[in-house]
């Protein structure tokens, strides 16, 4: 395991629904770090999502919790190895209950720099953007 990891802490309305969604995407629940208040979703060896019940999440900050079904608070970009991998993840998310957002202007900007992405919102409105980028310099 790497000495550096990232854990995204996301508030969720229904912990079981969210666990099922992320399992449908193809990510695993680490039962060792999960309980009635939280579930650890393993994306890879260095990236985990901590799904936290809203009641538990509010203990992490004195500020109010954003309603991500109404407003965007953050966008989680995830670099993948191919266009096919981007499509597979986004399609799995949509099959699991996500909604897709399509932005033609963003897509045009990305195409100019050799990038491909799709945007989906999980059942709590958290915005994910799996992407692939052509790092070869040949567009």
Backbone as JSON, one array per atom type, in Angstrom:
{
  "sequence": "XXXXXXXXXXXXXXXXXXXXXXXXXXXXXXXXXXXXXXXXXXXXXXXXXXXXXXXXXXXXXXXXXXXXXXXXXXXXXXXXXXXXXXXXXXXXXXXXXXXXXXXXXXXXXXXXXXXXXXXXXXXXXXXXXXXXXXXXXXX",
  "N": [[0.84, -1.19, 0.0], [0.47, 2.23, -0.73], [2.07, 5.09, 0.75], [0.52, 7.29, 0.7], [-2.83, 8.18, 0.56], [-6.16, 8.86, -0.59], [-9.16, 9.82, 0.88], [-12.43, 10.32, 0.27], [-14.98, 11.91, 1.88], [-18.33, 11.48, 1.95], [-21.59, 12.7, 2.43], [-24.57, 10.83, 2.83], [-27.98, 10.02, 2.15], [-29.22, 7.54, 2.44], [-27.65, 4.91, 3.58], [-27.46, 2.13, 2.92], [-28.62, 2.06, 0.34], [-26.75, 3.65, -1.02], [-24.39, 2.13, -0.71], [-25.11, -0.13, -2.24], [-25.34, 1.09, -4.74], [-22.65, 1.92, -5.3], [-21.39, -0.54, -5.29], [-22.63, -1.61, -7.55], [-21.42, -0.07, -9.46], [-19.02, -1.25, -9.51], [-17.13, -1.09, -7.56], [-15.71, -1.99, -4.37], [-16.95, -2.78, -1.07], [-15.33, -2.19, 1.9], [-15.59, -4.07, 4.54], [-14.35, -4.04, 7.0], [-13.95, -1.4, 7.68], [-16.48, -0.35, 7.93], [-19.74, 0.41, 9.2], [-22.85, 0.99, 10.96], [-22.99, 3.71, 10.56], [-21.23, 4.42, 8.57], [-19.61, 3.57, 5.45], [-16.92, 2.1, 3.86], [-15.8, 2.55, 0.69], [-13.9, 1.02, -1.69], [-12.01, 2.21, -4.23], [-9.53, 1.96, -5.49], [-6.19, 0.87, -4.57], [-5.3, 3.25, -3.47], [-7.37, 5.07, -3.27], [-10.3, 5.82, -1.61], [-13.78, 5.98, -0.86], [-15.61, 7.33, 1.67], [-18.68, 6.69, 2.72], [-20.96, 8.41, 4.5], [-23.53, 8.53, 6.89], [-25.88, 11.2, 6.92], [-26.39, 12.2, 9.47], [-24.13, 11.39, 10.87], [-22.13, 12.56, 9.34], [-22.46, 15.32, 9.83], [-21.15, 15.68, 12.21], [-18.55, 16.17, 11.59], [-18.06, 18.77, 10.89], [-18.69, 22.25, 11.56], [-20.19, 23.66, 9.87], [-23.15, 23.89, 7.78], [-24.46, 21.01, 6.03], [-24.19, 20.55, 2.59], [-26.82, 20.43, 0.18], [-26.57, 18.28, -2.15], [-28.21, 17.43, -4.14], [-29.37, 19.62, -5.12], [-27.41, 21.59, -5.54], [-24.08, 21.98, -6.83], [-21.28, 20.96, -5.11], [-18.79, 19.93, -5.35], [-16.7, 18.25, -7.75], [-15.79, 15.07, -8.71], [-13.13, 13.98, -10.25], [-11.85, 11.23, -12.04], [-9.16, 9.66, -13.25], [-8.85, 7.45, -15.91], [-7.85, 4.53, -17.84], [-8.63, 4.33, -20.52], [-10.93, 5.23, -23.17], [-12.92, 3.32, -23.38], [-12.93, 2.29, -20.78], [-13.85, 4.51, -19.37], [-16.44, 4.72, -20.47], [-17.48, 2.23, -19.66], [-17.51, 2.46, -16.83], [-19.21, 4.7, -16.47], [-21.54, 3.74, -17.72], [-22.13, 1.56, -16.03], [-22.64, 2.96, -13.68], [-24.93, 4.39, -14.46], [-26.68, 2.26, -14.88], [-26.85, 1.45, -12.28], [-28.34, 3.41, -11.07], [-27.57, 6.08, -11.31], [-27.63, 9.46, -12.64], [-27.04, 10.93, -15.78], [-25.14, 13.74, -16.79], [-24.89, 15.87, -19.49], [-22.78, 18.01, -21.17], [-22.37, 19.94, -23.77], [-20.6, 22.06, -24.44], [-18.46, 21.7, -22.65], [-17.61, 19.18, -23.48], [-16.69, 19.78, -26.07], [-14.53, 21.45, -25.46], [-12.88, 19.63, -24.11], [-12.33, 17.78, -26.16], [-10.63, 19.27, -27.76], [-8.22, 19.16, -26.4], [-7.58, 16.52, -26.39], [-9.06, 14.87, -24.68], [-11.46, 12.81, -22.98], [-14.52, 12.48, -21.37], [-17.15, 11.54, -19.08], [-20.02, 12.54, -17.27], [-21.57, 11.75, -14.24], [-24.19, 11.65, -11.8], [-24.41, 10.48, -8.55], [-26.85, 8.65, -6.49], [-27.21, 10.51, -4.43], [-26.6, 12.9, -5.55], [-23.89, 13.51, -5.81], [-21.23, 14.51, -7.83], [-19.56, 12.81, -10.31], [-16.76, 12.42, -12.47], [-15.47, 10.48, -14.57], [-12.58, 10.16, -16.58], [-10.54, 10.09, -19.57], [-7.37, 10.82, -20.88], [-5.4, 11.77, -23.61], [-2.19, 11.49, -23.33], [-0.08, 11.39, -25.01], [0.44, 13.43, -26.72], [-0.19, 13.41, -29.32], [-2.8, 14.35, -31.09]],
  "CA": [[0.0, 0.0, 0.0], [1.19, 3.48, -0.81], [2.05, 5.89, 1.97], [-0.46, 8.36, 0.53], [-4.14, 7.75, 0.09], [-7.19, 9.88, -0.49], [-10.47, 9.37, 1.34], [-13.48, 11.3, 0.08], [-16.07, 11.7, 2.83], [-19.55, 11.95, 1.31], [-22.82, 12.47, 3.17], [-25.58, 10.11, 2.07], [-29.31, 9.95, 2.78], [-29.56, 6.15, 2.72], [-26.36, 4.23, 3.5], [-27.58, 0.87, 2.19], [-28.83, 2.38, -1.08], [-25.48, 4.14, -1.56], [-23.47, 0.99, -0.82], [-25.53, -0.92, -3.4], [-25.0, 1.85, -5.94], [-21.21, 1.87, -5.57], [-21.08, -1.93, -5.66], [-23.08, -1.77, -8.93], [-20.4, 0.59, -10.28], [-17.89, -2.18, -9.59], [-16.21, -0.88, -6.45], [-15.93, -2.92, -3.26], [-17.13, -2.28, 0.3], [-14.39, -2.75, 2.88], [-16.41, -4.29, 5.73], [-13.56, -3.74, 8.2], [-14.09, 0.02, 7.98], [-17.88, -0.01, 7.71], [-20.66, 0.12, 10.29], [-24.17, 1.56, 10.71], [-22.85, 5.13, 10.24], [-20.29, 4.66, 7.48], [-19.16, 2.45, 4.64], [-15.71, 2.41, 3.11], [-15.85, 2.05, -0.68], [-12.54, 0.99, -2.21], [-11.9, 2.42, -5.68], [-8.28, 1.24, -5.75], [-5.33, 0.82, -3.38], [-4.99, 4.59, -2.95], [-8.54, 5.94, -3.25], [-11.5, 5.27, -0.97], [-14.88, 6.89, -0.58], [-16.3, 7.04, 2.92], [-20.08, 7.08, 2.69], [-21.33, 8.7, 5.89], [-24.9, 8.99, 7.07], [-25.9, 12.66, 7.12], [-26.32, 12.46, 10.91], [-22.74, 11.21, 11.26], [-21.33, 13.53, 8.6], [-22.53, 16.66, 10.45], [-20.23, 15.77, 13.35], [-17.24, 16.47, 11.04], [-17.93, 20.2, 10.6], [-19.68, 23.13, 12.19], [-20.97, 24.28, 8.8], [-24.25, 23.04, 7.3], [-24.17, 20.07, 4.96], [-24.79, 20.98, 1.32], [-27.78, 19.55, -0.48], [-25.96, 18.05, -3.46], [-29.24, 17.18, -5.16], [-29.77, 20.95, -5.6], [-26.25, 22.41, -5.88], [-22.81, 21.27, -6.95], [-20.28, 21.38, -4.13], [-17.5, 19.44, -5.83], [-16.75, 17.29, -8.84], [-14.73, 14.11, -8.45], [-12.53, 13.47, -11.48], [-11.14, 9.97, -11.86], [-8.43, 9.34, -14.46], [-8.91, 6.04, -16.28], [-6.84, 4.15, -18.84], [-9.12, 4.31, -21.9], [-12.3, 5.67, -23.42], [-13.78, 2.18, -23.07], [-13.06, 2.2, -19.33], [-14.74, 5.62, -18.99], [-17.8, 4.34, -20.84], [-17.92, 1.1, -18.82], [-17.83, 2.97, -15.49], [-20.4, 5.55, -16.55], [-22.69, 2.88, -18.01], [-22.43, 0.82, -14.8], [-23.25, 3.93, -12.76], [-26.3, 4.65, -14.93], [-27.46, 1.04, -14.59], [-27.02, 1.37, -10.83], [-29.24, 4.45, -10.57], [-27.03, 7.43, -11.5], [-28.13, 10.26, -13.75], [-25.92, 11.48, -16.56], [-25.2, 15.13, -17.21], [-24.16, 16.07, -20.74], [-22.49, 19.41, -21.4], [-21.74, 19.99, -25.1], [-19.48, 23.0, -24.42], [-17.36, 21.03, -21.95], [-17.14, 18.1, -24.36], [-15.92, 20.4, -27.15], [-13.25, 21.9, -24.87], [-12.07, 18.44, -23.84], [-11.88, 17.2, -27.43], [-9.52, 20.08, -28.25], [-6.98, 18.8, -25.7], [-7.42, 15.08, -26.41], [-9.64, 14.32, -23.45], [-12.82, 12.27, -23.09], [-15.09, 12.22, -20.05], [-18.6, 11.52, -18.91], [-20.38, 13.02, -15.94], [-22.78, 11.17, -13.67], [-24.53, 12.01, -10.42], [-24.85, 9.31, -7.78], [-28.21, 8.87, -5.97], [-27.24, 11.67, -3.54], [-26.23, 14.08, -6.3], [-22.45, 13.73, -5.88], [-20.86, 14.54, -9.25], [-18.37, 12.05, -10.69], [-16.33, 12.64, -13.85], [-14.39, 9.62, -15.05], [-12.04, 10.71, -17.82], [-9.32, 9.57, -20.18], [-6.68, 11.88, -21.59], [-4.32, 11.35, -24.48], [-0.97, 12.13, -22.86], [0.98, 11.19, -26.0], [0.68, 14.67, -27.44], [-0.7, 13.28, -30.69], [-4.26, 14.46, -31.08]],
  "C": [[0.88, 1.24, 0.0], [1.11, 4.23, 0.52], [1.04, 7.03, 1.88], [-1.74, 7.78, -0.06], [-5.07, 8.95, 0.15], [-8.49, 9.19, -0.07], [-11.44, 10.53, 1.12], [-14.61, 10.96, 1.05], [-17.33, 12.32, 2.24], [-20.76, 11.68, 2.18], [-23.85, 11.79, 2.27], [-26.88, 10.02, 2.86], [-29.64, 8.53, 3.22], [-28.29, 5.32, 2.5], [-26.44, 2.94, 2.7], [-27.78, 1.09, 0.69], [-27.52, 2.82, -1.72], [-24.45, 3.02, -1.69], [-23.82, 0.15, -2.05], [-25.17, -0.22, -4.71], [-23.51, 1.69, -6.26], [-20.73, 0.44, -5.85], [-21.5, -2.19, -7.12], [-22.1, -1.12, -9.9], [-19.18, -0.32, -10.44], [-16.86, -2.0, -8.5], [-16.63, -1.73, -5.27], [-16.13, -2.19, -1.94], [-16.11, -2.98, 1.18], [-15.16, -2.86, 4.2], [-15.68, -3.94, 7.02], [-13.7, -2.29, 8.64], [-15.51, 0.52, 7.71], [-18.7, -0.38, 8.94], [-22.01, 0.76, 9.96], [-24.12, 3.03, 10.31], [-22.04, 5.4, 8.98], [-20.0, 3.38, 6.71], [-17.95, 2.92, 3.84], [-15.79, 1.73, 1.75], [-14.44, 2.15, -1.26], [-12.58, 1.12, -3.74], [-10.64, 1.74, -6.19], [-7.43, 1.3, -4.49], [-5.1, 2.17, -2.73], [-6.19, 5.52, -2.81], [-9.72, 5.2, -2.64], [-12.53, 6.37, -0.81], [-15.51, 6.42, 0.73], [-17.72, 7.59, 2.81], [-20.51, 7.23, 4.14], [-22.8, 9.12, 5.95], [-24.86, 10.48, 7.33], [-25.75, 13.0, 8.61], [-24.88, 12.33, 11.42], [-21.85, 12.26, 10.6], [-21.33, 14.9, 9.28], [-21.62, 16.79, 11.67], [-18.81, 16.13, 12.89], [-17.0, 17.96, 10.84], [-18.99, 20.99, 11.35], [-20.55, 23.81, 11.14], [-22.09, 23.34, 8.35], [-23.8, 22.14, 6.15], [-24.91, 20.52, 3.7], [-25.8, 19.94, 0.83], [-27.29, 19.36, -1.91], [-26.96, 17.64, -4.53], [-29.68, 18.51, -5.78], [-28.61, 21.78, -6.13], [-25.02, 21.54, -5.99], [-21.84, 21.83, -5.93], [-18.89, 20.99, -4.57], [-17.76, 18.5, -6.99], [-15.55, 16.38, -8.68], [-14.26, 13.5, -9.76], [-11.74, 12.22, -11.18], [-10.5, 9.6, -13.18], [-8.45, 7.84, -14.7], [-8.0, 5.79, -17.48], [-7.31, 4.17, -20.28], [-10.53, 4.89, -21.96], [-13.27, 4.55, -23.04], [-13.99, 2.04, -21.56], [-13.97, 3.31, -18.79], [-16.19, 5.23, -19.26], [-18.32, 3.21, -19.96], [-18.31, 1.57, -17.43], [-19.1, 3.8, -15.51], [-21.65, 4.71, -16.82], [-23.1, 2.06, -16.79], [-23.12, 1.73, -13.79], [-24.7, 4.2, -13.16], [-27.2, 3.45, -14.67], [-27.75, 0.91, -13.11], [-27.88, 2.47, -10.23], [-28.71, 5.87, -10.69], [-27.79, 8.15, -12.61], [-26.93, 10.85, -14.47], [-26.18, 12.94, -16.87], [-24.34, 15.26, -18.46], [-24.02, 17.57, -20.96], [-21.71, 19.51, -22.71], [-20.54, 20.93, -25.13], [-18.25, 22.37, -23.76], [-16.76, 19.94, -22.84], [-16.28, 18.66, -25.48], [-14.56, 20.87, -26.65], [-12.33, 20.71, -24.63], [-11.51, 17.83, -25.12], [-10.68, 17.96, -27.99], [-8.19, 19.7, -27.6], [-6.79, 17.29, -25.61], [-7.94, 14.39, -25.17], [-11.05, 13.82, -23.74], [-13.32, 12.01, -21.68], [-16.59, 12.07, -20.15], [-18.87, 11.94, -17.47], [-21.64, 12.31, -15.48], [-22.93, 11.62, -12.23], [-25.0, 10.76, -9.71], [-26.22, 9.6, -7.19], [-28.34, 10.05, -5.0], [-26.82, 12.96, -4.24], [-24.75, 14.39, -6.34], [-22.0, 13.53, -7.32], [-19.52, 13.85, -9.49], [-18.06, 12.3, -12.16], [-15.17, 11.71, -14.19], [-13.9, 10.18, -16.39], [-10.82, 9.94, -18.28], [-8.69, 10.74, -20.92], [-5.53, 11.3, -22.38], [-3.07, 12.13, -24.08], [0.16, 12.05, -23.88], [1.33, 12.47, -26.75], [0.21, 14.59, -28.89], [-2.22, 13.27, -30.67], [-4.77, 14.34, -32.45]]
}
